[in-house]
Amino acid sequence: MPALVIVAERLIDGTGRDPVERAAVVIENGLITSAGARASLTFPAGAEVLEDEDLTLLPGFMDMHVHLASSGTNLVRVLMTPPSLALLNSVPNCARTLAAGVTTVRDAGHTPVGVRLASEAGYFPAPRMELAVSLLSQTGGHGDDLMPCGARVGLTMGVDVPHGVVDGVDGMRRKVREVLHAGADWIKLCTSGGVLSPGDFPDHAQFSIEEIRVAVEEAAVVGKRVMAHAMSPAGIRNALIAGVTTIEHGCLLDEEGIALMKEKGAYLVPTLVAPGDVIDGAKAGGGGLPPEMIEKAERIVGRHRAAVSAAIAAGVKVAMGTDAAVGPHGTNLRELGLMVRCGMTPMQAIVASTTVPAELLRRADLGALEPGRLADVVAVRGDPLADIDSLAKPEHIRLVIKEGRVARDFRGSSLAAHSSSGSSPRAAS
């Protein structure tokens, strides 16, 4: 690939350092070779130089909780959708996610490894992804898709996704091995009830500590870790005691749970947009959810935001996640504004969406605009530190680059592209 230089008014490198004004990023062979103030850089000979008015450069964003093979919460629509079509929906969902500036995701269940393999083969544009494949639940728990009428809603699709209902220590051991065999990078457990399940509530605890611990042990044998859908205080506590790495949602996280998260070094993935998306989706979907589920979402919104605010104030490690599928794919960056409203600064919200997820995934090659990192770069219009909500507006995402390749180009005719002669940066820029 020819060298690529992106010139901008400012650069936010993802580490939390102050922005760099009059900046540029140089990309060669899929890597960032230099980044910083333009006056300090040398552009390679023949490089393509891209620039536009009032651009800010950021690392590719990272969403730690999505469901790429799922679309919406309308249970009637789910029941009427063939598994093959449900799986194919992952193609536009991936494209929308990448176009929004999200270059890396962790999929929290229902997406088979074939989606990743197809995207890596170039069949369709997609973020890089780590997958949980299945969502493991006790009988009658949050992930049990057996409805009161006796029908299954088919969330597991039956396409390379092992069914996730499991009980007992021995059963958990076998099921975790089955899911790992299906290609999972993470094991996803439901250690509490939730909103979108018919027989429980968010304040219920699910799975015993022993069941959770054996899942952690089996995953660790092959270098994998466990993420836990955990809303209730007891479900959060049990998961942390047993050794999970991330708490998903954390809606009812209390002081004991916060202290335990800090002691264990666990990460919180808040998915602040999710409860509101359930409510909005139900209103727009014409009755696709029963009133009981909508009521659970309405009851939990305020408590969820208060719990996340307390965790942020206490210094719990927070990694951005959205539960995309509950809400529309490609609207992921709405989460940053909600994190700011829960007490983060705009810079902290950006760090929680870049370097913190990279740390969580143990990917030292991602998450920051620094030499040697993979060239995942997003160019946005305006200054997100002045208006964090601007990141959620599609027209503000001007350019998305993944591993040095332009994945989505919103430049239009206004953005200039030209070649550099090589020896020095553009002094007039």
N, C-alpha and C positions, 0 to 999 in steps of 0.2 A: 504494500500500500504506500502511496506517496505520503510524505510528511504533511501534517495538517496543523495549522496555527489558528487559534481562535482569539480574537482581540476583543476586549470588553472594557467597560468603564470601571468595573470592580470584580474582584475575585474573593469568594468565601470558600476557604479550602476544606471545611468540614471538621477541622480540629478544634474549633472554638477560638482560634487566633483572630485578631482584628482583620477586617477586610483589607485587601490590597487594592489601591486605586490605580487606574490606568494600567490594566493588567493584561496578561496573555497566558495561554497554555499551549505548549508545543507537544504534539503527539507524533510518535514514530513507531511503526511496527506494533501498533496496538497498545503501546505503553506511553505514559506521560514521561517525557524526557526533561522538561523544565516547566515551571509555573511560577508566576510572580509578576513583579513590576516590569512593564515592557522595556524600560530603559536598561534593565539588567540582563535581558535575554538576547540570544542570537538565533535568528530564524534560519532553518536549514535552506540551502539553495534549492529552488524549485518547489518549495512548499506551497500548498494552497492556503491562502490566508482568508479567513472569514471574519467579517466585522459588521456591526450594526449599531444603531444609536441606543444608548442607555441599556446595555446588556450587563447582566451579572452572571458569572460563571460559578457553578456549584458542582460537587460530586454527584454522580447518579444517586437518586434516592433509593432507600431500601425499606420494603414493607415486610415485616416479620409475621404477618398473619393474614393470608388470603386463601381463597378457595377458587382456583382458576377454572375448575370444571363444573362449577355451580353458578347459577344465575338467578338471583332473587329468592324470595321467601314465600311465594305463592304456592301453597301446598297442592291446590287443585291443578295448577300448571305442571308441577313436578310429577303428579300422578299420571298426567296425560302426555308426558314426554318420553319417547323411546330412549333407552339407555345410550344408543349410538348417537342420537342427536344431542343428548345431554353432554356426551363426551366431546363432540365436535364444537359445542359452544365454547370450549376452552380456547379455540383458535382466535376468534375475535376478542375474547376476554384478555388473552395474552397481548394482542396487538394494542388494545386500548390502554393496558397497564404500562407498557413500554412507552407509548406515545405521551403519557402523562409525566414522563421523567423518572419512572421507577424502573431501574435497571436490574434490580435483584429482589427476589421475593423468597419467603419461606411459606410454602403451601401447607395449611393446617389440616388437610384431609379431603378425601374424595377424588383426588387427582392422581391417576396412575403414572408410572414412570415413563410410559410411552409418550406422554405429552412432552416431557423434557427431551427425550431422545429425538422426537420429530423436530422440535425447535432447534436443537443442536445440529441436526442434519440440514437445517435451512429451509424446512418446509413452510415456515411462517415466522414472522417477527415475534419475539418474546423476551421477557427478562430472563436472566439466569435464575435458576430455581433450585431450592432444596425442598424435598417433599416428605410429608408424613404418611402419604398414601391412604391409610385407614385412620378412622377416629374410633378409639377403643372406649367402650362403655360397659358398665355392668348391666345386667338384665333390668329393664325398666329405667335405666339412667338416661342422661342427657343425649347420648348418641344412639340410643335404641330407637330404630325407625319403625317399630311396630306400633301402629295407631290403635286407639281404643276399639275401632270397628273390626280389627283383625287384619287390616291391610298394611303392607309396608310401603313407605313413600319412596323407596328406591334410591336413597341418597348415596348408597355405595355403588350404584349403577351396574354392578356385576361385571365390569370390564377391567380386569387385572387389579381389582381393589378387594382384598379379603374383607368379609363381613366382620364388623368390629365388636359384636357383643360377646363378652367373656366374663366368666366368674371363677373365683378361687385362684390360689397361688399357682397350682399346676396348670390350670387353664390359661392363666396369664402368661406363663412361661412359654407354652406352646404357641399362643397367639402372637406374642412379640416376635418369636422366631419366624412365624409365617409372614408377618408384615415385613420384617427385615428381608426375607427371601424375595418378597415382591418389589424390593428396591428402595425401601424407605431410608431416608437420611435421618429422620427424627421419628420417635415414637410419641404419638399424641394420645393422652389419656383425658377422660372427663372425670375429675375428682370432685365435682359438685354438680348440682342441677343447673338449669339454665332457663333462658327465655323461650327458645324455640323447641321445647320438648313438652309433651302433653301430660306427663305423669309426675312431674317434680317441680321444685321451685329453686331459684338461685341460692337460697340459704340452706339447702340440703347438702350434706356431705355424701360422697360416693367413692367406692373402692376403699378397702382397708389399707392401712399403712403397709402391711405385709404384701398386699397385691401390688401396690405402687412400687415398693422397694424391689420386687423381683423384676418388674419392667425396667427399672433403672439399671439393675445388675445385668440383665440380658442385653440391653442396648450397649452398655459399657464394654462388654466382651468384644464387640466389633467396632469400638470407637465411636458409638453413636450416643445421643442423649435424649432426654425426655422433656416434652412440653406438656403443660397441664392446663386444660380448660378448668379454671378454678374461680368461682365467684364467692362462695361462702367462706366465712372465717375458718371453719373446721376443714373444709376442702382445701383451702390454701395451706393451712398449717400441716395437714397430713402430707400434702405433696412436698412441701419443703423439708419436713423431717425425713422423708424417704429419699430425697436427693434429686428432685427435678431441677432443671436448669432455668426454665422460664414459667412464670405465672401469666396465663392469658386472661385478659379481662380484669380480674381482681376487683370486681364491682363492690364487694363488701369487705375489702381489706381493712383490718383493724390495727390497733397499735401493736399487739402481739405479733401479728403477721408481718408488719413493717419491720419490727426489730429482728424477726427471724430471717426476713429477706436480706437484710444488711449483714447479718451474721453469716449466712450461707453464700453471699455474693450472687444471689439469684437476680434475674432480670424480670421486670414487669413490662408486659406488652399490653397497653391499656385498651386499645380498640374503642376509643371514646365515641367515634361516630356511629358505632353499631346499634345501640339502643334506639337512637333517633332514626336510623335507617329502617329499623323494623317498623316503627310507627309510621314513618312517611311512606314506606312501601305498602303497608296495609291500606292506608288511605288512598293511594294511587291504584292499588291492585283490585279494587272492587270486591273485597271480601275474601281474599285468598288465605287469610289466617283466622283462626277462631278468636273470639274476643278475649279469652283467658290469656293467650300469648301476648296480645297487644297490651292488656292491662299489666302484665308482668314487666314489659318494657317501660311502660309509663311510670311504674312505681320505682324502677331502679335507676332512672336517668340521674336524678339529683344525688342519690347515694353513691353512684358510680363516680361522678365527678368530684365529690367530696373526698372519696377514698383515694383517688389518683392525686388530688391536690395535696393530701397529707403525705403520700408517698414521695412526691416531688420535693416537698418541703423538708422531708427527713433525709433526702439524699439517696433514695433507692435508685438503682440503675434502671433507666427507662429506655426501651427500644420501640420505635414507631411500629404500629400495626393497626390494621383497619377492619379486619373481618370482611374484606371485599368479597362480594357475592350476596351478603346480607344487604349491602348497598351497592350501587353501580360500580362495576369495574372501570378503572380509568379516572376515578374521582378521589384517589387515595390521598392526595396532598391536602385535602380538607382537614385531616387529622392534626396537622401542625398548628392550625389556628386554635383548635380545641386544647391542645397541650399548652399553648400560651395562656389561654383563659384559665387553665388549672395551675398556673404559677410559673411556668417556664418563661425565660426570655426568648425572643425570636431566635437568637443564636443557639441557645440550648435546644430548642425544638429542631433546628437544622442538624445539630450534632447528634441528637437522638434518632435522627433519620438517616445518618450517614456513618460516622465513625463508631458509634455504639453498636449498631447492628453488625458492622464488620467485625468488631471485637466478639460479639455474641457468636457469629458464624465461624470464628477463628480464621478469618480471611484478611491477613495482613496486606494483601494486594488490592484491597478495595477500601472505599469509604472516605478517601481524601484526595485532593488535588496536589499530589506530591510526586517528585521524580521516582520512577520505578513501579508506581502503582498502575494497575490496569486503567486504560483510558476510558472510564465511564464519566461523561461530562454532560451537564445540562446547562444550557444557556437560556436565561429567562429575561423578560423585559422588566426593567425597573429594579428597585432595591427591596428584596424580601424582608430585610431587617426593618424597613420603614412600614411595610405592609405585608405581613406574613400571609394573609389570606389571598394575596395576589397569586400565590403558587397554585392555588386550586382553580384558577381561571385558565381554561385551555389556550386562550389567545396570548397568554403571557409566556407559555412554553415555546421558545423559538427554535430550539435545536436539542436533539437528544442523540448522544453518541455512546455506543456500547462497544467496549474493547477496540476503540479507535475507528470504528465504522459508524457512519451516519445512519442511525436507526430511524429517525423521523426528522424531517426538515420542514419547518414552518416558516422559512425565511421569506418566501415570496420574492417579488422583484426588488424589494427595498434593500436587501442585504447584499453587500458587495462581496465578490470572490475574485481573487487575483493571485498571481504567483510572486513569491519573494525572490530577490536576487541573491540572498543568502547571508552576507557577512554580518549584517547588523539589523536590529529591529527597526520598524518603521518610525522614524523620529517624529513624523508629522501626525501620527495617530494620537 
